[in-house]
Amino acid sequence: MRRRLFLSALTAAGLHAESPAAKRWWSHVAYLADDQRQGRDTGSPGFLDAARYLSAEFERAGLRAAGSNGYFQPVRLVSNSLDESHSSAELVSGDRTGPLRLGEDVYFSLRGNLLPQLDAPLVFAGYGFAVPEHDYDELRGLDLKGKVAVYLTGGPNHLPGPLVSHNQSSEVRWARLKAAGAVGVAVIGNPRAADIPWERQKLSRLQPSMKLTGVESDGPGVHLIINPAFANNILPPDHPLSSLLDDANHNRPLPKFEIPAKLRVRQSLRTAPVESMNVIGMKRGASLPDEYLVVSAHLDHVGVNANLKGDQIFNGAMDNASGIATMIEMAARLKNKRLNRSVLFVAVTGEEKGLLGSKYFATSPTVPKSSIIANLNFDMFLPLFPLKRVILYGKDESTLGDTAGRVAGSMGITPMADPEPRRNTFIRSDQYSFIQQGIPALSFKLGYEPNSNEERIFKAWLRERYHSVTDDLAQPVDKEAAARFTKLMTAIVTSVANDAERPRWKDNSFFRRFAQ
C-alpha cells in the first residue's frame, strides 16, 4: 500500500514538473520582463539591454546577423510627450465655457499632427468611417468642414469583419474624415467592447508617443479620448450614450447630428529624438535561399509610469516577452534542421507606439521586399491554460491559414478563426505592417470554446492585466502550454518554409488588394 502511494505521489509530481522546454521558454521571459529591464520602453536602456540579450541568443541559435548593422537595424524616431500643466480642453456652449478635466473627463492622444491650439464645432459622425465597397458612407452629406468629428468606436455588424477592421484603422478613418473637411477627432470608446477600463486607460496619457523620423505621417489636429462616463455631458440630451450603445448593440444605424458646442483646446508638446532598433537574425535556406519567411514579434513594451503609486514598472511578460521567448526557442529548435527557404527572425521595436518598427522594416527591409513570401507574427499569445485550440488571426484570408490549420490538426490542436473579429485584432499588431505591403500574414493566440472557463480567463486577463503593472512574472502562466505552442509554431514555420508554393491571398480576401 505504501509503495502504491509512493508511486502515485511520484507520478503526480511528474505530471506537474516543468519540462526542459518550458523552463527554457520561461527563462527568456524572466530575463526580458525582469524589473531591471524597466518595461523595455522603445529606445530606453532597458530596451537596449533586451536587444543585446536577443542578439546573443540569435547567435547561439546559429542565426546569421541580418540587420544593417550586425543583428541591428537602427530605427530613428521622434518622441512627443504632453506637458499637461500647460495644456487644456474646454467645452464652449453659447456664452458658457466648461473646463474638461484632463485624465478624468478626457485626455489627449498624442498620435496625430497635433496643433498648439484649436477652436472648432463638434459633430457626431456615427462610427466615423466609410466602406466604399459596400456603398456604406456615414460621412455622406455630413458637414465636417473645419469641425471635430465625434465618433463611437466599433462598426456595423452587417459588414464583413476584415472590411470593418481595415476601415477602423486610425490611418484609413482619418484619411476619410480629413477628406470630408474634419480638423480633429473626439473618440467615445464603447465600454462594452473595451479591452482596458478607463481607470487604467487614462494612465497612459502622459506616456510619450513616437513617429518615424523622415517619414511623413498624417493625423488629426486634436485627438481627444472621452471618458464614456462623461460622454453625456458632451452629447445633447436627445442623443444620450445609452441610446447610441443600444443602436450599436442591435446593429441599427447610428444617428449623425450637430453637437451644440465647440471644443477649445491648447496642447503643449515636448519633442526629443530617440534611436532604437529592430533585431534581425537569419536562418539560411537550402534550395530557395533568396525567398524569406519573416517571423516577427515585438521586443518593446510601455516602460515605466512615474505617476503611479507603488509598482510603476510595466514588465510586459505576456506582452510581449512571451512572443520573443517563443521566437528564441523556435530558432534553437530549427538550428540543425534543413529548410528550403530562408527564415528571418525579426524582433521589432515601437509596436506599442503604433507598429513603428515593423512599418520601418516592412517598407525598408534588409532583404529585397519582393523576396518576402509571408509573415508569422507572435504577440501576446496568452498561454494561460492548456493548448487545445489555437486562434489563427487571418485564417480565411490566405493559404497560410490552410497550412497552419493542417499542421495544428496533425498535432491534435483545433484551429479556429477569430472568435471576435470586431475587436480588430488582425490589424492591431505588427502583421498589419506586412499586410499593407501585400504580404500574406497570420498571428496567433491560444483558443477557447465560447462561454468556457478558458474564455473567462482570457477576457479577465485583458481586463485586469493588459497594459497593467500586473503583467509581470508573478502572474499564473501555463508554461507547458507555451512550450507546446512553440513546438506548434516551429512546425508551421517548417511547413511554410518547405512548401512547394509560396503563400497567396485568397481571391475573396479583402486584403488581397494590397498585393495588386
C-alpha positions in Angstrom: 0.0 0.0 0.0 2.8 2.4 0.9 4.6 1.5 -2.3 1.5 2.3 -4.3 1.0 5.6 -2.6 4.7 6.5 -3.1 4.5 5.6 -6.8 1.2 7.7 -7.1 3.0 10.6 -5.4 5.9 10.3 -7.9 3.5 10.2 -10.8 1.6 13.2 -9.6 4.9 15.1 -9.1 6.0 14.2 -12.6 2.8 15.4 -14.1 3.4 18.8 -12.5 7.1 19.0 -13.1 8.2 21.5 -15.8 9.7 20.1 -18.9 13.1 21.4 -20.1 11.4 23.2 -23.0 9.0 25.0 -20.6 11.9 26.0 -18.4 13.9 27.4 -21.3 11.0 29.4 -22.6 10.3 30.8 -19.1 14.0 31.7 -18.6 13.8 34.1 -21.5 10.5 35.7 -20.3 12.1 36.0 -16.8 15.1 37.9 -18.2 13.1 40.2 -20.5 10.4 41.0 -18.0 12.6 41.5 -15.0 12.3 44.8 -13.2 15.9 45.6 -14.3 14.6 45.9 -17.9 12.3 48.7 -16.7 9.5 47.8 -19.0 11.6 47.8 -22.2 10.3 51.2 -23.4 11.2 51.9 -27.0 14.8 53.2 -27.2 15.4 53.0 -23.4 18.4 51.5 -21.7 16.2 48.5 -20.7 15.2 48.0 -24.3 18.8 48.1 -25.4 19.7 45.5 -22.8 16.9 43.3 -24.1 18.1 43.8 -27.7 21.6 42.7 -26.8 20.3 39.7 -24.9 18.3 38.7 -28.0 21.2 39.2 -30.4 23.3 36.9 -28.3 20.5 34.3 -28.3 20.2 34.6 -32.0 23.9 34.0 -32.4 23.7 31.0 -30.0 20.9 29.5 -32.2 23.1 29.8 -35.3 21.3 32.7 -36.9 23.3 34.9 -39.2 23.3 38.7 -38.5 20.8 40.1 -41.0 20.4 43.7 -39.9 22.1 46.7 -41.5 24.5 46.9 -38.5 25.2 43.3 -37.4 22.0 42.0 -35.9 20.6 45.5 -35.5 18.6 47.6 -37.9 18.6 51.2 -36.4 15.2 52.9 -36.3 15.3 56.7 -35.7 12.2 58.2 -34.1 10.9 61.5 -32.7 9.2 61.3 -29.2 6.3 63.6 -28.4 5.1 64.0 -24.8 2.4 66.2 -23.4 3.1 69.0 -20.9 -0.3 68.6 -19.3 0.2 71.6 -16.9 0.3 73.8 -20.0 -2.5 72.1 -21.9 -6.2 72.4 -21.5 -9.6 71.4 -23.1 -12.8 73.3 -22.8 -16.4 72.9 -24.0 -17.9 76.1 -25.2 -21.7 76.3 -25.5 -23.2 79.7 -26.1 -21.8 82.0 -23.6 -20.8 79.2 -21.2 -17.4 77.7 -21.0 -16.8 74.5 -19.1 -13.3 73.1 -18.5 -12.8 69.4 -19.2 -10.6 67.7 -16.6 -7.6 66.0 -18.3 -7.4 62.4 -17.1 -10.9 62.4 -15.6 -13.3 63.6 -18.3 -11.0 63.4 -21.3 -7.4 63.0 -22.3 -5.3 63.9 -25.3 -4.0 61.1 -27.5 -0.6 62.1 -29.0 -1.0 60.2 -32.2 -1.6 62.9 -34.8 -0.2 66.1 -36.3 -1.3 68.0 -33.2 -1.9 71.7 -33.3 -0.9 74.0 -30.4 -4.5 75.5 -30.4 -7.8 74.5 -31.9 -11.3 76.0 -31.6 -13.8 74.1 -33.6 -17.5 72.9 -33.6 -18.4 69.3 -32.8 -20.3 66.9 -35.0 -21.3 63.3 -34.1 -20.3 61.1 -37.1 -21.6 57.7 -36.0 -18.6 55.3 -36.3 -16.9 57.9 -38.4 -16.0 55.9 -41.5 -16.9 54.8 -44.9 -16.8 51.4 -46.7 -17.0 52.2 -50.4 -17.1 48.5 -51.4 -20.5 48.2 -49.8 -21.8 51.7 -50.5 -21.6 52.4 -46.8 -20.7 56.0 -46.0 -21.5 57.6 -42.7 -19.9 60.9 -43.8 -22.0 61.4 -46.9 -24.0 64.6 -46.6 -22.4 65.4 -43.2 -20.9 68.9 -42.9 -17.5 68.3 -41.3 -15.6 71.2 -42.7 -13.5 72.8 -40.0 -15.1 70.7 -37.3 -14.1 68.0 -34.9 -15.7 64.6 -35.6 -17.0 62.8 -32.5 -17.4 59.1 -33.1 -18.1 55.8 -31.3 -15.6 53.0 -31.6 -16.8 49.9 -33.3 -18.6 49.3 -36.6 -21.7 47.9 -38.2 -22.1 44.1 -37.8 -23.7 43.6 -41.2 -20.4 44.3 -43.0 -17.6 41.7 -43.3 -15.2 41.8 -40.3 -12.0 42.5 -42.4 -13.6 45.5 -44.1 -14.7 46.9 -40.8 -11.3 46.3 -39.2 -9.4 48.0 -42.1 -11.7 51.0 -42.2 -11.5 51.4 -38.5 -7.7 51.7 -38.6 -6.7 55.2 -37.5 -4.9 56.0 -40.8 -7.8 55.0 -43.0 -10.5 56.5 -40.9 -8.6 59.8 -40.5 -8.0 59.9 -44.3 -11.7 59.8 -44.9 -12.6 62.3 -42.2 -9.9 64.7 -43.4 -11.2 64.4 -47.0 -14.6 65.4 -45.6 -13.1 68.5 -44.0 -12.6 67.5 -40.4 -9.7 69.1 -38.4 -9.8 66.7 -35.4 -11.5 63.8 -33.7 -13.0 63.1 -30.3 -13.5 59.4 -29.6 -16.0 57.7 -27.3 -14.9 54.2 -26.5 -17.7 51.6 -26.4 -17.4 50.4 -22.8 -19.0 47.1 -23.8 -16.1 46.3 -26.1 -13.2 47.9 -24.3 -10.1 45.8 -23.6 -8.9 48.2 -20.9 -11.2 50.1 -18.4 -11.0 53.9 -18.3 -9.2 54.0 -14.9 -6.2 52.1 -16.4 -6.6 53.5 -19.9 -6.1 57.1 -18.7 -2.8 56.2 -17.1 -1.2 56.0 -20.5 -1.9 59.6 -21.3 1.4 61.0 -20.1 3.5 58.3 -21.8 5.4 59.6 -24.9 4.1 58.9 -28.4 6.6 58.4 -31.3 6.9 58.9 -35.0 9.4 57.6 -37.5 12.0 60.3 -38.4 11.9 61.4 -42.0 8.6 59.6 -42.7 5.7 61.8 -43.4 2.6 60.9 -41.4 -0.8 62.4 -41.2 -3.2 62.7 -38.3 -5.8 64.9 -36.7 -5.0 68.4 -35.2 -6.6 67.2 -32.0 -7.2 63.6 -30.9 -9.3 63.6 -27.8 -10.4 60.5 -25.9 -13.6 60.9 -24.0 -14.4 59.0 -20.8 -17.7 57.1 -21.6 -19.0 58.1 -18.1 -18.6 61.7 -19.1 -20.0 61.5 -22.6 -23.5 62.6 -21.8 -22.0 66.0 -20.7 -21.0 66.5 -24.4 -23.8 64.7 -26.2 -27.1 66.5 -26.5 -30.0 65.3 -24.2 -31.9 63.7 -27.1 -28.9 61.5 -28.0 -27.6 60.1 -24.8 -24.8 57.5 -24.9 -27.2 54.7 -23.7 -29.3 55.3 -26.8 -26.2 55.2 -29.1 -25.0 52.0 -27.4 -28.4 50.4 -27.8 -28.3 51.2 -31.5 -24.9 49.7 -31.8 -25.8 46.6 -29.8 -28.8 46.0 -32.1 -26.9 46.8 -35.3 -29.1 49.8 -36.1 -27.5 52.7 -38.0 -26.1 55.3 -35.6 -27.6 58.8 -35.9 -25.4 61.7 -37.2 -26.0 65.2 -35.7 -24.5 68.5 -34.8 -23.5 68.9 -31.2 -24.4 72.4 -30.0 -21.0 73.2 -28.6 -17.4 73.9 -29.6 -14.2 72.3 -28.4 -11.4 74.6 -27.5 -8.0 73.1 -26.8 -4.5 74.0 -26.1 -1.8 71.4 -26.5 1.8 71.8 -25.3 4.2 69.2 -26.5 7.8 68.3 -25.8 9.8 66.6 -28.6 13.0 64.7 -28.5 15.0 62.4 -30.9 15.0 58.7 -30.0 17.1 55.9 -31.5 16.0 52.3 -31.2 16.5 49.2 -33.3 14.9 46.1 -34.8 16.9 42.9 -34.1 17.2 40.6 -37.1 18.7 37.1 -37.5 18.5 34.8 -40.5 18.5 31.0 -40.9 19.7 30.5 -44.5 17.5 28.3 -46.7 19.0 25.4 -48.7 17.3 25.3 -52.1 15.4 28.6 -52.1 17.7 30.8 -50.0 16.6 34.0 -51.7 12.9 33.6 -50.6 12.2 34.7 -47.0 9.6 33.8 -44.4 9.6 36.5 -41.8 8.9 35.5 -38.2 8.2 38.6 -36.1 7.5 39.6 -32.5 7.8 43.0 -30.8 10.5 43.4 -28.2 9.3 46.7 -26.7 6.7 47.3 -24.0 5.5 50.6 -22.4 8.2 51.2 -19.8 7.7 53.0 -16.5 4.9 55.4 -15.3 6.4 57.5 -12.6 3.0 59.0 -11.8 1.7 55.7 -10.3 1.9 54.9 -6.6 3.6 51.7 -5.7 4.7 49.5 -8.6 5.5 51.7 -11.6 7.0 49.1 -14.0 5.0 47.7 -16.9 7.1 44.5 -17.2 5.3 43.2 -20.3 5.7 39.4 -19.5 2.9 38.3 -21.8 3.0 41.5 -23.9 5.4 40.6 -25.4 8.3 38.8 -23.7 6.3 35.7 -24.3 6.4 36.1 -28.1 10.1 36.9 -28.1 10.8 33.8 -25.9 9.0 31.7 -28.4 11.0 33.2 -31.3 14.3 32.4 -29.5 13.2 28.8 -28.8 11.9 28.4 -32.4 15.3 29.5 -33.7 17.0 27.0 -31.4 14.7 24.1 -32.5 15.5 24.9 -36.1 19.3 25.2 -35.7 20.1 21.8 -37.2 17.0 21.5 -39.5 17.2 21.8 -43.2 14.7 24.3 -44.6 14.2 25.1 -48.3 13.5 28.8 -47.8 15.3 31.2 -45.5 13.7 32.4 -42.3 14.2 35.9 -41.0 13.6 36.3 -37.3 12.7 40.0 -36.8 12.2 41.4 -33.3 10.7 44.8 -33.9 10.7 48.0 -31.8 8.0 50.6 -31.3 4.9 48.3 -31.6 3.4 50.0 -28.6 4.0 53.4 -30.3 2.0 52.5 -33.4 3.7 49.5 -35.1 6.6 51.7 -35.9 9.5 49.2 -36.1 7.5 46.8 -38.3 6.4 49.6 -40.5 10.0 50.6 -40.9 11.2 47.0 -41.7 8.3 46.2 -44.0 8.9 49.3 -46.1 12.7 49.2 -45.8 13.6 45.5 -45.3 17.2 44.3 -45.2 16.3 41.8 -48.0 14.5 42.6 -51.3 10.9 43.3 -50.4 9.7 41.1 -53.3 11.6 38.1 -51.8 9.4 38.1 -48.6 6.8 35.4 -49.0 4.9 35.7 -45.8 4.8 36.9 -42.2 4.0 34.9 -39.0 3.6 37.2 -36.0 3.7 36.4 -32.3 2.3 39.0 -29.9 0.8 38.2 -26.5 -0.3 34.7 -27.4 -1.5 34.2 -23.8 -0.6 30.7 -22.5 -3.0 30.9 -19.6 -4.5 27.4 -19.9 -3.6 24.1 -21.8 -3.2 24.4 -25.5 -6.1 22.6 -27.1 -7.2 25.2 -29.7 -5.3 27.9 -31.5 -6.8 31.1 -32.9 -5.4 31.9 -36.4 -6.0 35.6 -37.0 -6.3 35.8 -40.8 -7.2 32.2 -41.1 -9.5 32.6 -44.1 -7.6 35.4 -45.8 -4.7 33.4 -47.3 -3.4 29.9 -47.9 -1.2 30.4 -44.8 -4.4 29.7 -42.8 -4.9 26.4 -44.6 -1.2 25.4 -43.9 -1.3 26.4 -40.3 -4.7 24.7 -39.8 -3.4 21.4 -41.2 -0.3 21.5 -39.0 -2.3 22.2 -35.9 -4.8 19.5 -36.7 -2.0 17.0 -37.1 -0.9 17.8 -33.6 -4.4 17.4 -32.1 -4.9 21.1 -31.8 -8.1 22.6 -33.2 -7.5 25.6 -35.4 -10.0 28.5 -35.0 -10.9 31.7 -36.9 -11.0 34.9 -34.9 -13.9 34.5 -32.5 -14.4 38.2 -32.1 -13.5 40.0 -35.4 -15.0 43.3 -34.1 -12.1 43.6 -31.7 -9.9 44.3 -34.8 -7.1 42.0 -33.6 -5.9 41.3 -37.1 -4.9 44.9 -37.8 -3.6 45.8 -34.3 -0.2 44.2 -34.3 2.9 44.0 -36.5 1.4 41.6 -39.0 -0.6 44.5 -40.4 2.6 46.3 -41.5 3.4 43.3 -43.7 -0.2 43.0 -44.9 -0.2 46.6 -46.1 2.8 45.7 -48.2 0.9 42.9 -49.9 2.5 40.1 -47.8 0.2 37.3 -46.5 0.3 37.1 -42.7 -1.1 35.3 -39.7 -1.0 36.0 -36.0 -1.8 33.6 -33.2 -3.3 33.2 -29.7 -4.4 30.2 -27.6 -8.1 29.5 -28.4 -11.1 28.7 -26.3 -14.7 27.5 -26.7 -17.5 30.1 -26.3 -18.7 30.6 -22.7 -15.9 28.3 -21.4 -13.7 28.8 -18.4 -10.8 29.4 -20.8 -12.7 32.3 -22.4 -13.4 33.8 -18.9 -9.6 33.5 -18.1 -8.7 35.1 -21.5 -11.1 38.0 -21.0 -10.2 38.6 -17.4 -6.5 38.8 -18.4 -7.4 41.5 -20.9 -9.5 43.4 -18.4 -7.1 43.2 -15.5 -3.6 42.7 -16.8 -3.3 44.0 -20.3 -1.1 47.1 -20.2 -1.0 46.9 -16.5 1.8 46.6 -14.0 0.4 43.1 -13.1 1.5 41.7 -16.5 4.6 40.6 -14.6 6.5 37.5 -13.5 4.2 36.8 -10.6 1.1 36.1 -12.7 -0.1 32.5 -13.3 1.2 31.1 -16.6 0.8 27.7 -18.2 4.4 27.2 -19.2 3.8 23.7 -20.7 1.2 25.3 -23.0 3.8 27.8 -24.0 6.3 25.0 -24.8 3.6 23.2 -26.8 2.8 26.5 -28.6 6.5 26.9 -29.5 6.6 23.3 -30.9 3.4 24.0 -33.0 4.8 27.3 -34.4 8.1 25.6 -35.2 6.2 23.0 -37.2 4.2 25.7 -39.0 7.4 27.6 -39.9 8.9 24.4 -41.2 5.9 23.6 -43.3 5.7 27.1 -44.9 9.4 27.3 -45.5 9.4 23.9 -47.2 6.1 24.2 -49.1 6.5 24.0 -52.9 4.2 27.0 -53.4 4.5 30.5 -52.0 1.6 31.5 -49.8 -1.0 33.7 -51.5 -4.0 35.7 -50.7 -7.3 34.1 -51.4 -9.4 35.5 -54.3 -12.2 36.7 -51.9 -9.9 38.3 -49.3 -10.3 42.0 -48.7 -6.5 42.2 -48.1 -5.6 40.8 -51.5 -5.9 44.4 -52.9 -2.6 45.3 -51.2 -0.7 42.8 -53.3 -2.1 44.2 -56.6 
